[in-house]
Amino acid sequence: YIQHCSACHGVEGNGNGRAARHVFPRPRGLRTEPMRLVSTLNGVPTRDDVRNIIKLGIPGTSMVPMDELPDRDIEQLVDVVLQMRRDGIREQ
């Protein structure tokens, strides 16, 4: 996460990384902000939703595809993102 995501999403996942002010639209806060591309009716992202965003990116944003990463690394990123989300919701 630190190597691939924190520059935009921030170390804590709040969307305030050092590059965040240079990209449009602003990076999503992974802890509490709703995710746009989800397959569920309640808006809670599944592992597959997060995995697809990491692998495919989000067209029209600075979220580039990371499909060159090994599956193991992508799964670890999914774990980190979902844990940040749980922690953020718990803190609210």
Backbone as a chain_set.jsonl record, in Angstrom:
{"seq": "YIQHCSACHGVEGNGNGRAARHVFPRPRGLRTEPMRLVSTLNGVPTRDDVRNIIKLGIPGTSMVPMDELPDRDIEQLVDVVLQMRRDGIREQ", "coords": {"N": [[0.828, -1.191, 0.0], [1.871, 1.285, 0.873], [3.858, 1.715, -1.074], [2.442, 1.693, -3.546], [-0.009, 3.097, -3.321], [-0.242, 5.102, -1.321], [0.758, 7.642, -2.013], [-1.254, 9.063, -3.264], [-3.691, 8.361, -1.9], [-2.963, 8.653, 0.734], [-1.16, 7.875, 3.757], [-2.721, 6.901, 5.859], [-5.007, 6.392, 4.472], [-6.828, 8.433, 4.03], [-7.228, 9.98, 1.796], [-5.535, 12.082, 1.408], [-2.895, 12.157, 0.394], [0.538, 12.972, -0.529], [0.526, 13.566, -3.256], [-2.067, 14.14, -3.805], [-3.167, 16.711, -4.157], [-2.505, 17.287, -6.7], [-3.965, 15.87, -8.521], [-6.963, 15.217, -10.41], [-10.139, 13.844, -10.559], [-10.049, 14.472, -6.995], [-8.317, 12.127, -4.911], [-10.02, 9.345, -3.522], [-11.077, 9.07, -0.16], [-10.277, 6.306, 1.557], [-11.162, 5.319, 3.942], [-13.705, 6.242, 4.855], [-15.24, 7.432, 2.841], [-17.795, 6.906, 0.408], [-17.569, 4.284, -1.996], [-17.553, 4.391, -5.507], [-17.785, 2.431, -7.563], [-19.3, -0.239, -7.08], [-20.733, -3.495, -6.579], [-22.845, -4.094, -5.012], [-26.094, -3.609, -3.529], [-26.257, -2.178, -1.18], [-24.081, -0.54, -1.204], [-21.688, -1.251, -0.036], [-18.446, -2.196, -0.62], [-17.344, -5.219, -2.159], [-14.794, -7.817, -1.909], [-14.2, -8.503, -4.531], [-15.032, -6.177, -5.872], [-13.166, -4.237, -4.948], [-10.787, -5.435, -5.76], [-11.159, -5.4, -8.566], [-11.13, -2.63, -9.085], [-8.51, -2.012, -8.353], [-7.069, -3.605, -10.18], [-8.094, -2.801, -12.709], [-8.279, -0.05, -12.674], [-9.766, 3.286, -12.754], [-11.43, 4.669, -15.259], [-11.01, 7.978, -16.572], [-10.038, 9.09, -14.303], [-7.262, 9.545, -12.023], [-6.679, 7.096, -11.079], [-4.942, 4.563, -11.951], [-4.717, 1.494, -13.879], [-3.497, -1.367, -12.19], [-2.7, -3.789, -13.109], [-0.338, -5.056, -13.663], [0.793, -5.895, -11.363], [1.623, -8.686, -9.281], [-0.778, -11.274, -8.524], [-0.793, -11.95, -5.817], [0.179, -9.631, -4.552], [-1.844, -7.834, -5.248], [-3.992, -8.982, -3.869], [-3.11, -8.54, -1.262], [-3.214, -5.745, -1.208], [-5.978, -5.412, -1.467], [-6.775, -6.495, 1.001], [-5.649, -4.566, 2.751], [-7.002, -2.192, 1.995], [-9.679, -2.874, 2.579], [-9.458, -3.311, 5.33], [-8.732, -0.738, 6.2], [-11.092, 0.559, 5.573], [-12.936, -0.733, 7.294], [-11.822, 0.073, 9.758], [-12.103, 2.867, 9.557], [-14.908, 3.179, 9.436], [-15.581, 2.112, 11.924], [-14.378, 4.021, 13.58], [-15.978, 6.22, 13.097]], "CA": [[0.0, 0.0, 0.0], [2.738, 2.468, 0.955], [4.56, 1.882, -2.345], [1.581, 1.864, -4.717], [-1.267, 3.816, -3.117], [-0.243, 6.167, -0.31], [1.065, 8.96, -2.569], [-2.531, 9.735, -3.537], [-4.708, 8.088, -0.887], [-2.448, 8.962, 2.06], [-0.676, 6.746, 4.559], [-3.843, 6.384, 6.639], [-6.148, 6.143, 3.588], [-7.799, 9.529, 4.141], [-7.335, 10.709, 0.541], [-4.732, 13.306, 1.502], [-1.491, 11.861, 0.135], [1.341, 14.113, -0.994], [0.196, 13.869, -4.651], [-3.519, 14.333, -3.916], [-3.521, 18.049, -4.639], [-2.133, 17.404, -8.107], [-4.798, 15.018, -9.379], [-8.389, 15.506, -10.47], [-10.698, 14.276, -9.271], [-9.307, 14.205, -5.764], [-8.36, 10.71, -4.522], [-11.047, 8.965, -2.558], [-10.699, 8.65, 1.182], [-10.639, 4.89, 1.611], [-11.668, 4.957, 5.265], [-15.127, 6.513, 5.103], [-15.976, 7.9, 1.67], [-18.415, 5.828, -0.369], [-16.908, 3.892, -3.236], [-18.501, 4.526, -6.615], [-17.939, 1.242, -8.397], [-19.579, -1.414, -6.265], [-21.734, -4.387, -7.162], [-23.865, -4.376, -4.008], [-27.168, -2.624, -3.399], [-26.048, -1.353, 0.014], [-22.927, 0.325, -1.41], [-20.499, -1.771, 0.635], [-17.662, -2.899, -1.629], [-16.896, -6.597, -1.928], [-13.393, -8.056, -2.284], [-14.13, -8.445, -5.992], [-15.13, -4.772, -6.269], [-11.888, -3.574, -4.667], [-9.808, -6.069, -6.645], [-11.361, -4.903, -9.928], [-10.672, -1.242, -9.151], [-7.046, -2.031, -8.334], [-6.557, -4.195, -11.421], [-8.561, -2.132, -13.921], [-8.263, 1.397, -12.524], [-11.042, 3.956, -12.96], [-11.27, 5.576, -16.399], [-11.35, 9.369, -16.329], [-9.438, 9.525, -13.04], [-5.837, 9.216, -11.916], [-6.556, 5.719, -10.593], [-4.48, 3.788, -13.097], [-4.739, 0.044, -13.688], [-2.298, -1.964, -11.592], [-2.784, -5.19, -13.489], [0.998, -5.638, -13.778], [1.176, -6.434, -10.056], [1.272, -10.095, -9.069], [-2.049, -11.488, -7.829], [-0.547, -11.948, -4.363], [0.268, -8.228, -4.133], [-3.183, -7.256, -5.382], [-4.794, -9.484, -2.743], [-2.668, -7.828, -0.057], [-3.779, -4.396, -1.288], [-7.405, -5.551, -1.154], [-6.856, -6.658, 2.455], [-5.342, -3.289, 3.402], [-8.094, -1.251, 1.722], [-10.877, -3.279, 3.334], [-9.19, -3.073, 6.756], [-8.841, 0.717, 6.407], [-12.516, 0.876, 5.514], [-13.531, -1.185, 8.569], [-11.318, 0.944, 10.82], [-12.726, 4.185, 9.4], [-16.326, 3.085, 9.824], [-15.6, 1.907, 13.382], [-14.027, 5.291, 14.221], [-17.081, 7.163, 12.971]], "C": [[0.873, 1.256, 0.0], [3.381, 2.742, -0.404], [3.628, 2.279, -3.485], [0.412, 2.834, -4.537], [-1.172, 5.075, -2.261], [0.065, 7.55, -0.881], [-0.207, 9.747, -2.847], [-3.516, 9.584, -2.375], [-4.251, 8.394, 0.539], [-2.075, 7.719, 2.836], [-1.812, 6.094, 5.338], [-5.08, 6.106, 5.788], [-7.199, 7.23, 3.613], [-7.957, 10.35, 2.856], [-6.49, 11.966, 0.495], [-3.245, 13.035, 1.328], [-0.772, 13.057, -0.458], [1.039, 14.483, -2.442], [-1.276, 14.232, -4.836], [-3.893, 15.69, -4.496], [-3.22, 18.244, -6.115], [-3.015, 16.595, -9.045], [-6.262, 15.44, -9.302], [-9.071, 14.33, -11.135], [-9.809, 13.848, -8.107], [-9.398, 12.709, -5.421], [-9.401, 10.462, -3.434], [-10.412, 8.648, -1.214], [-11.187, 7.213, 1.368], [-11.31, 4.502, 2.925], [-13.175, 5.148, 5.391], [-15.91, 6.936, 3.873], [-16.585, 6.722, 0.911], [-17.604, 5.537, -1.626], [-17.947, 3.885, -4.342], [-18.8, 3.21, -7.319], [-18.086, -0.006, -7.537], [-20.706, -2.22, -6.9], [-22.899, -4.655, -6.209], [-24.908, -3.268, -3.957], [-26.947, -1.686, -2.216], [-24.812, -0.458, -0.089], [-21.656, -0.111, -0.713], [-19.7, -2.58, -0.384], [-17.3, -4.323, -1.208], [-15.407, -6.686, -2.252], [-13.236, -7.941, -3.794], [-14.192, -7.004, -6.489], [-13.782, -4.074, -6.103], [-10.804, -4.135, -5.591], [-9.926, -5.519, -8.073], [-10.883, -3.458, -10.082], [-9.142, -1.198, -9.183], [-6.501, -2.536, -9.671], [-6.881, -3.36, -12.658], [-8.45, -0.612, -13.872], [-9.664, 1.971, -12.683], [-10.847, 4.956, -14.1], [-11.728, 7.0, -16.055], [-10.819, 9.906, -15.02], [-7.951, 9.204, -13.076], [-5.608, 7.823, -11.351], [-6.236, 4.828, -11.791], [-4.6, 2.295, -12.827], [-3.411, -0.442, -13.102], [-2.258, -3.449, -11.911], [-1.425, -5.847, -13.674], [1.481, -6.232, -12.454], [0.807, -7.912, -9.975], [-0.034, -10.209, -8.276], [-1.889, -11.433, -6.315], [-0.499, -10.518, -3.831], [-1.092, -7.546, -4.208], [-4.061, -7.71, -4.227], [-4.393, -8.807, -1.442], [-3.196, -6.39, -0.05], [-5.267, -4.412, -0.974], [-7.588, -5.669, 0.351], [-6.649, -5.324, 3.174], [-6.493, -2.301, 3.217], [-9.326, -1.605, 2.542], [-10.675, -3.096, 4.835], [-9.276, -1.584, 7.076], [-10.307, 1.128, 6.459], [-13.208, 0.482, 6.824], [-13.106, -0.274, 9.717], [-11.976, 2.32, 10.757], [-14.172, 4.202, 9.826], [-16.44, 2.928, 11.34], [-15.323, 3.225, 14.103], [-15.139, 6.322, 14.128], [-18.058, 6.912, 14.083]], "O": [[0.641, 2.179, -0.781], [3.439, 3.894, -0.835], [3.989, 3.119, -4.308], [-0.107, 3.346, -5.529], [-1.942, 6.015, -2.457], [-0.334, 8.549, -0.284], [-0.232, 10.967, -2.682], [-4.102, 10.567, -1.921], [-5.069, 8.393, 1.459], [-2.615, 6.639, 2.598], [-1.86, 4.87, 5.461], [-6.093, 5.639, 6.307], [-8.351, 6.982, 3.255], [-8.731, 11.307, 2.826], [-6.7, 12.825, -0.361], [-2.421, 13.617, 2.033], [-1.403, 14.041, -0.844], [1.277, 15.627, -2.829], [-1.68, 14.599, -5.94], [-4.855, 15.789, -5.257], [-3.625, 19.241, -6.714], [-2.819, 16.64, -10.259], [-6.733, 15.945, -8.284], [-8.617, 13.866, -12.181], [-8.944, 12.983, -8.236], [-10.446, 12.095, -5.62], [-9.611, 11.29, -2.548], [-9.346, 8.036, -1.142], [-12.39, 6.954, 1.335], [-11.959, 3.459, 3.003], [-13.855, 4.304, 5.973], [-17.135, 6.813, 3.858], [-15.962, 5.668, 0.788], [-17.03, 6.439, -2.235], [-19.076, 3.434, -4.148], [-19.954, 2.919, -7.632], [-17.121, -0.732, -7.298], [-21.522, -1.692, -7.656], [-23.838, -5.368, -6.564], [-24.624, -2.122, -4.305], [-27.391, -0.538, -2.237], [-24.523, 0.302, 0.835], [-20.643, 0.585, -0.786], [-20.215, -3.543, -0.951], [-16.992, -4.583, -0.045], [-14.827, -5.749, -2.802], [-12.268, -7.358, -4.284], [-13.48, -6.643, -7.427], [-13.314, -3.397, -7.018], [-10.0, -3.38, -6.138], [-8.918, -5.21, -8.71], [-10.295, -3.108, -11.104], [-8.554, -0.436, -9.95], [-5.572, -1.948, -10.225], [-6.046, -3.224, -13.553], [-8.519, 0.047, -14.909], [-10.64, 1.224, -12.74], [-10.174, 5.972, -13.928], [-12.71, 7.192, -15.338], [-11.107, 11.045, -14.652], [-7.451, 8.653, -14.057], [-4.463, 7.412, -11.163], [-7.121, 4.402, -12.533], [-4.586, 1.873, -11.67], [-2.341, 0.029, -13.487], [-1.835, -4.263, -11.09], [-1.349, -7.066, -13.826], [2.458, -6.98, -12.423], [-0.202, -8.337, -10.537], [-0.351, -9.344, -7.46], [-2.762, -10.922, -5.614], [-1.069, -10.225, -2.78], [-1.448, -6.766, -3.324], [-4.8, -6.905, -3.661], [-5.249, -8.528, -0.603], [-3.581, -5.877, 1.001], [-5.765, -3.521, -0.287], [-8.461, -5.014, 0.921], [-7.391, -4.993, 4.098], [-6.912, -1.647, 4.172], [-9.949, -0.726, 3.137], [-11.623, -2.758, 5.545], [-9.831, -1.204, 8.107], [-10.707, 1.945, 7.29], [-13.971, 1.265, 7.392], [-13.928, 0.108, 10.55], [-12.363, 2.874, 11.786], [-14.618, 5.131, 10.499], [-17.303, 3.545, 11.965], [-15.954, 3.522, 15.118], [-15.24, 7.203, 14.981], [-19.076, 7.597, 14.177]]}, "num_chains": 1, "name": "protein.A"}
